[in-house]
Amino acid sequence: MEGKQVVDKVLSVLTEEVLTTEERQLLSFALAPSVSQESLDAFLEGWDIEESPFPSILLLSYLMKTHPELSFPDSVMPRLKGVLTYCRFQNLKLFAHFSKIAAKLASLQIPMAVLKGGAMKVYRPDFPRWMGDIDILVREQDFHQAAEAIESMGYCPLKCAHSWDFCVGETQEGAVDLHRYFQMNTGKESSLNDGLFARAQEVNVASGKCLLPCREDMVFISLVNLYKNLSGKTSSGSVLNTFIDLDYFLGRRDGFDWDIVRDNARRTGTVIQVCLSAAFVSTLLPQAFPEDFLGGWMDSDLAGRQCLELLYQREVISPLRAEIGVSNVIKAFKTVRPILPYIGRRIRLFFLKRTGYRNRVAILKKKGYV
């Protein structure tokens, strides 16, 4: 298939697989330029709050807050308000940890930028969301000093190449995810940092001073994170949050500089990733991006190859990782029983991650994706 045919095929697969029919319908009307009482009533007629996932309920609660002129049934409105209250209180303990960590890093004169959900708390304080931890970014040269400082406070890290995910003591309760760069799997990720820090403004988040990325950097991070979520087969909740965030930022385009987003993509080697994510978002929000944003990239063979790579990660690698479960080999030998199937899956993952492009295409053909 030609590049454009591959892109169209993969986008069609993703649109059907990533979001349910109900979630697509909800996004289409909830994020429409204008929302009518009739469209809301039509959706609620076939909607059951008892059966709906939490992210969908949260999106409806945002709609209720954004459009106070709309009338919601008495059976639904108290629950929608309750979801917002739950998220607000659920985050109190999380931001208490963040505040202490921010004060510690400030005392060491380590600049820190808050990302993703933590940043959205500043941009949209009245629209809370559930968060497992708060993502923060420091300059690469400050990373180890920052990590040691947080660890000295009693937080326990789960170490990855791009970040250390700190939990409270020996529990699984999240605190902060400390990044030295934002993961994009290109080897050029850290080239984003200087520009992001230069454009950020100092703000207070839960009594902790930090840097807030500009709108353009927030949009870029949302797009590369969406690509990671699509290829990693993560929950639809993360994808819904991306739609909500992009709708907020791109609905306020006064002074928005698209060249910053493009330059970020070029510097980090993520042009195709960003374009694919933008094309996916455009299937439900067709007016989100300017006409010239994608350029001719989506018609290229390179885009087709990247689409197949996304599918391979999503349909082959990610399910096997989910089967493996425990990623730390030493921990696995202590906890996983029986151990032989675990070892077999690890060996299979090792070779599948290193197989060539033609073999990857052949595997996808067997699965009916190509």
N, C-alpha and C positions, 0 to 999 in steps of 0.2 A: 504494500500500500504506500501511496505518496504521503509526505509529511502531514498535509492538511487532513487527509482521510484518517490517519492514525489519531491526530489530535481530536477530531470530531468524534471518533469512536470512543476514545478514552473519556472525553468529557461526558458523553452519553452514559457510559458505565458509571462514572462517578456520581452523576446527577441522580441516577436510580438507586445506587448503593449507599451513598453517604448519608442522605437524609430520607426520612420516610415521606410518604405522600402527604401526611398531615403536617409535617414540619415544613415541607415546601409550600403548601397552601398557606400556612401561618406566616411564613416569611414574606410571601408574595403580597399579602394584604396588609400585614402589620407594618412593613417597611415601605409601603406604597407612598408616593408623594402626598396623597390625600386619602384618608380613611373614612368611610361612611358608616353610619349606623346599620345600613342594610348589609354591607359586607361583613360586619362584625356578627350580626344576627345569623347570617347564613352560615358562617363558620361555627358559631357556638351551637347551632342546631344539631350538628352531628358530632360534637366534641364532648368527651367525658373526662372531667378533671381527675377522676379516680384512676383512669387508665393512662393518662398522659405523663410523659417523663418530666422530671423537674425542670430542665432547660426550657421546655415549651411553656410551662406554667409561668416561669420567670419572664419570658418574652411577653406573654400576655399582661403580666403585672406592669411591665415597662410601658406597654401600650396604654393601659389604664391611666398611668401617671402622666404620660405625654399628652393624652387626649382626654382631659377631664369632661369634655362635652359629651363623650360617649356614655351610653347607659349599659351597665352590666347587670345580669340577673342577681337577685339577692342570694342565691345559692352559691354563686361564684365569687362575688366581690370580696367578702371577708377573707376568703382563702388567698386571693391574690394579694391583698394587703398583708396577710400573714407571712407570705413568702418573702416579701421585702423586709419585714421585721426580723424574720429568721436569719436572713443573710447578714443583716446589719449586726445582730448580736453574735452570730457565729464568727464574725471577723474580729470581734473585740479582742479576744485572746491573741489572735494572730498579729494584730497591729501592736499589741503590748510588747510582744517579742521584737517586732520590727523596730519599735521606738528605742528599746534598749540597745539593739545592735547599731542603729543609726547614730546614737549618741557615742557609742564606743568608736566607730569609724571616724566620726567627726573629731573626736579627741586626738586621733592619730593623724588628722588632716588628710584623710583618704577620701577623695571625691567619690560619690556613689549616685548612680542613676537608678530610678525605680522603673520597672518595665511592666507591660501587660496589665493584669488586673489591678495591681497596686497603683499604676499610673492612671488607670481609669477612675480610681477613687477620687483623684484630684480633678480630672476633667469632668466627671459626672458624679459628684458626691451623693446625690439623691437616688442613684441607681445602683445599689449594692449587688454583688454577685457572690456566689460561693467560691472560695479559694482554698486550695490545699496548702499553699505557701505563697510567699511574696518574692518575685524575681527581682534581683538587684544586679547591677553591672558596675564593676570597677575597672580602672585601667589595668592592662595586663601586667605592668610593672608593679602594681600595688596588690596583685591578687594574693600572693602567698602571705603577705603581712596581714591582709584583711582576713584571710581564712584562719590563720593562727590566732588572731584576736577573737574571732567568733568562737573558735573551738575552746579557747581559754575561759569562755563564759559558761561552759558546760554543755554546749550544743554539739551533737555528734554528726559528723559528715558522712555522706555517701558520695564517694569521689568519682567524677568522670573527667574526661580530658577538658571539656569546655566549662564545667561548673562543679561546685560542691553543693550538694543538697543537704542542708542542715536540719536535723530533727531535734525535738526537745528531749534531752537525755537519751535513754535507750529505747524510747517509745517510737512509734511510727508517726507521731504528731508533727506535722511540718512547721517550720519557722520561716527560713529564707532559703532561696536557691541562689547562691553566689556565682555569678558568671564572670569569666575572664573575657569571653566573647559570646555572641549569640550564635548558637549552633546552626550551620547551614550546609555542612559537609562539602565545602569547596576548597578548604585550605586557605582561603583569603578572608575569613570571617572578621579577624581583628582589624582589618582596614576600615571597618565601619566606625570604630570607637572614637577616633579623634574628632570626626565631624559631628557625631552624636553628642559628645560632651561639649563641643564648642557652641552648638545650637541650643542646648538645654538651658532651662531657667531654674533658679533655686526656688524651692517651695517647701512648705511644711506638710508632712504626711503623718498623722497621728502623733504630733509633737516631735517628730523626727525630721531634721533637715536633710534634704536630698535634692537631686537634680531631676527635672521632669523633661523627657524628650519632647521635641516639637511635634506638631501634627504630622508633618511629612515623614519623620522617622517612625512615628507610631504606625502610620499606614504601611510603611515598608516592612517593619517588624511583623505586623499582622499578616502580610502576604507571605513572607517566608515561613512564618509559623504555621499558616494554613497549609502550605505545601508539605511541611513536615507532618502535620496531622493527617493529611490525605494519604500520604505514603505509609505512615505508621498505623493506619487504621484505628485511630483513637476514637473516643466517644463523640457522638454528634453534638454534645453539649459544647465542646471546644469550637466546633465549626459554627454553631449558632452564635456563640459569643463573637466570633470574627465578623460575621455578617452584621451584628448589632453595632460593633465598634466602627466598622468601615462605613456603615450608613450614617453614623453620627459625624465622623470626620469629613466624609465626602459630601454630606449634605450642607456643609458650611465651607464653601470653597473660596470665600473672599480672601485674597492674598495667598492662596495655597500654591506652593511652588512645586510643580510636578518634576522639575529638573533635579530636585534633591532626591526624589524617589528613584529616578532613572540613574543618577550618578551613584547612589548607594548600590543599585543592582549591578552596575558595571564594575565598580570597585571590588565587590564581594563575589563576583562571578555567578550571580544568581538571576541574570536577565531572563532566562527561560523559566526558571522556577516562579519568578514574580509574574511573568506573563501568563503562565498556566493557571496560577491562583486567581489572577484577575479575570481570565476567561471563564473560570468556574463560577466566580461570584457573579459575573455578567449574565449567566444563564438565568438567574433569579432577580438580579438588580441591573437591568440592561443599561440604565443611565448612570451607573456608578463611576465609570471611567471615561475620560475624553476619547474621542474617536481615534486620535493618533497615538494613544498610549501604547497599544500593542504593536503598532507599526506592522512590518511584514513578518515578524518573528513567528507567528503562529502558523504560517504557511510553509515554514522551512522544514527540511529533513531533520535538522538538529532538534527542533521542537518535537517532532515525531519520536525520535530516539529518547528524549527526556520523558515523554509521556509513557513509553513502554517501560522505562526504568522506574517511573512512579508506580505503574501497575505491578511490576515485578516485586518491588519492595512491599507493596500493599497486599498482594495476593499470595506471595510465596514466602518472603522473609518474615513479615510481621506475624502471620499465624504460627509459624514455627517458633518464633521467639515467645509467643504467648504460651505455647505448649511447654517450652523449657521452663518458663516461670522465673526461677532463681538465676540471676545473671552471674553472681559471684561464685566461681568454681569452688573455692575453699568452703564457703558457706553451704554450698550444695552438697558437698561430700559429708558434711556434718548433719544435714537436715533432710535431704531427699532420699526417700526409699520407695521402690527399689532404685538403685543407682545406675544399673546397666542401661535401661531405656533412656535415662537422662544423658549418659555419655554418648549414646548413639545419636540422639537429637543434636547434641553439641557438634559432633563430627559432621553430621549432615549440614548443619548451618554453616560451618566453616567452609565447606566446599561450595555450597550454593551462593555464598557471598562473594566467592572468587571466580565463579564461572564466567565465561566470556559472553559478549553481546549476542552472538548467534545462538548459543545454548539457551540464553534467557528468553529469546524470542520463541525458540522451539518449545520451551516449557509453557509459555503463555499460550501458544497454539494448542497444546494438548488440553489446556484448561478452557479453551474456547474463547479467549479474549482477543485473539488476533485472527 
